[in-house]
């Protein structure tokens, strides 16, 4: 299952505590981010211990356009995480919806 930018924006605006995983490279993350843990896709599989979340917690994986985050979602699922969502359209889609981000 995935999440749309509109759904995520509504949940962010409601102040809902979310488990956000940004799989972009560090430089991209520091240029623009909405928070969450930054763990680049290339390091994800070997650094799963850095995730301090239960395997059944909802985790929203994001990147710039949704391609790397979809791969990240698959890596998490292959390692026992059961409630992983990819941000469809990535952070670009979120920025298009809300220019104040």
The 8 nearest C-alpha neighbors of each residue, nearest first, counted from 0:
[[1, 84, 2, 83, 85, 82, 72, 86],
 [2, 0, 84, 85, 86, 87, 3, 83],
 [1, 3, 86, 84, 85, 87, 6, 4],
 [4, 2, 87, 6, 5, 86, 7, 1],
 [3, 5, 93, 7, 6, 92, 8, 86],
 [6, 4, 8, 3, 7, 9, 96, 93],
 [7, 5, 3, 9, 8, 4, 10, 2],
 [6, 8, 10, 4, 9, 5, 11, 3],
 [7, 9, 11, 5, 10, 6, 4, 12],
 [10, 8, 12, 6, 7, 11, 13, 5],
 [9, 11, 13, 7, 8, 12, 15, 6],
 [12, 10, 8, 14, 13, 9, 15, 7],
 [11, 13, 9, 14, 10, 8, 15, 7],
 [14, 12, 10, 11, 15, 9, 8, 16],
 [15, 13, 11, 12, 16, 10, 17, 9],
 [14, 16, 13, 10, 11, 17, 12, 9],
 [17, 15, 14, 18, 11, 10, 13, 19],
 [18, 16, 19, 15, 58, 59, 57, 11],
 [17, 19, 58, 59, 57, 20, 35, 16],
 [20, 18, 35, 59, 17, 58, 60, 36],
 [19, 21, 60, 36, 35, 59, 37, 61],
 [20, 22, 37, 61, 23, 62, 60, 36],
 [23, 21, 39, 40, 38, 62, 37, 68],
 [24, 22, 39, 62, 21, 27, 28, 25],
 [23, 25, 39, 27, 26, 28, 22, 40],
 [26, 24, 28, 27, 29, 23, 39, 37],
 [25, 27, 29, 28, 24, 30, 23, 31],
 [28, 26, 30, 24, 25, 29, 23, 31],
 [27, 29, 25, 26, 32, 31, 30, 23],
 [28, 30, 26, 31, 27, 25, 32, 24],
 [29, 31, 27, 28, 26, 32, 25, 24],
 [32, 30, 28, 29, 27, 33, 26, 34],
 [33, 31, 28, 34, 29, 30, 27, 35],
 [34, 32, 35, 31, 100, 90, 19, 28],
 [35, 33, 32, 36, 19, 21, 37, 20],
 [34, 36, 19, 20, 37, 21, 18, 33],
 [35, 37, 20, 21, 19, 38, 34, 18],
 [38, 36, 21, 22, 20, 39, 35, 28],
 [37, 39, 22, 43, 21, 36, 40, 42],
 [40, 38, 22, 23, 24, 42, 41, 43],
 [39, 41, 22, 43, 42, 71, 38, 23],
 [42, 40, 39, 43, 44, 22, 38, 45],
 [41, 43, 40, 39, 45, 44, 46, 38],
 [42, 44, 40, 46, 45, 41, 47, 38],
 [45, 43, 46, 47, 42, 74, 41, 40],
 [44, 46, 43, 42, 47, 48, 41, 49],
 [47, 45, 43, 48, 49, 44, 42, 50],
 [46, 48, 49, 50, 44, 45, 43, 75],
 [47, 49, 46, 50, 51, 45, 44, 43],
 [50, 48, 47, 46, 51, 38, 43, 52],
 [51, 49, 48, 52, 47, 46, 53, 36],
 [50, 52, 49, 53, 48, 47, 54, 18],
 [53, 51, 50, 54, 56, 18, 55, 58],
 [54, 52, 56, 55, 51, 80, 50, 57],
 [53, 55, 80, 56, 81, 79, 52, 82],
 [54, 56, 81, 53, 82, 80, 57, 52],
 [57, 55, 53, 54, 82, 58, 52, 81],
 [56, 58, 82, 83, 55, 18, 59, 84],
 [59, 57, 83, 18, 19, 84, 56, 60],
 [58, 60, 84, 19, 85, 83, 20, 18],
 [61, 59, 20, 85, 68, 21, 84, 19],
 [62, 60, 68, 21, 86, 89, 20, 85],
 [61, 63, 89, 68, 23, 65, 22, 21],
 [62, 64, 89, 90, 91, 65, 61, 23],
 [65, 63, 89, 88, 62, 66, 91, 90],
 [64, 66, 89, 88, 68, 87, 62, 67],
 [65, 67, 69, 68, 64, 70, 62, 89],
 [68, 66, 70, 69, 65, 62, 71, 40],
 [67, 69, 71, 61, 65, 60, 70, 62],
 [68, 70, 72, 66, 71, 67, 85, 65],
 [71, 69, 67, 73, 68, 72, 74, 66],
 [72, 70, 68, 74, 69, 73, 67, 40],
 [71, 73, 69, 75, 70, 74, 83, 68],
 [72, 74, 76, 70, 71, 75, 77, 69],
 [75, 73, 71, 77, 76, 72, 70, 78],
 [74, 76, 78, 72, 80, 73, 77, 71],
 [75, 77, 80, 73, 78, 79, 74, 81],
 [78, 76, 74, 75, 79, 73, 80, 72],
 [79, 77, 75, 76, 80, 74, 44, 47],
 [78, 80, 76, 77, 81, 54, 75, 55],
 [81, 79, 54, 76, 75, 78, 55, 82],
 [80, 82, 55, 76, 83, 79, 54, 56],
 [83, 81, 57, 55, 56, 80, 58, 84],
 [84, 82, 58, 57, 72, 59, 81, 80],
 [85, 83, 1, 59, 0, 2, 60, 58],
 [84, 86, 1, 60, 69, 59, 87, 68],
 [87, 85, 2, 89, 61, 3, 65, 60],
 [88, 86, 3, 89, 65, 85, 2, 1],
 [87, 89, 64, 65, 92, 86, 91, 90],
 [90, 88, 64, 65, 63, 86, 62, 91],
 [89, 91, 93, 63, 92, 94, 62, 64],
 [90, 92, 94, 89, 93, 63, 64, 95],
 [93, 91, 88, 95, 90, 94, 89, 4],
 [92, 94, 90, 4, 96, 91, 95, 97],
 [95, 93, 91, 97, 96, 92, 98, 90],
 [96, 94, 92, 93, 97, 91, 98, 90],
 [97, 95, 93, 94, 92, 98, 5, 4],
 [98, 96, 94, 99, 95, 100, 93, 8],
 [97, 99, 100, 94, 95, 96, 93, 91],
 [98, 100, 97, 94, 96, 95, 93, 33],
 [99, 98, 97, 94, 33, 93, 32, 96]]
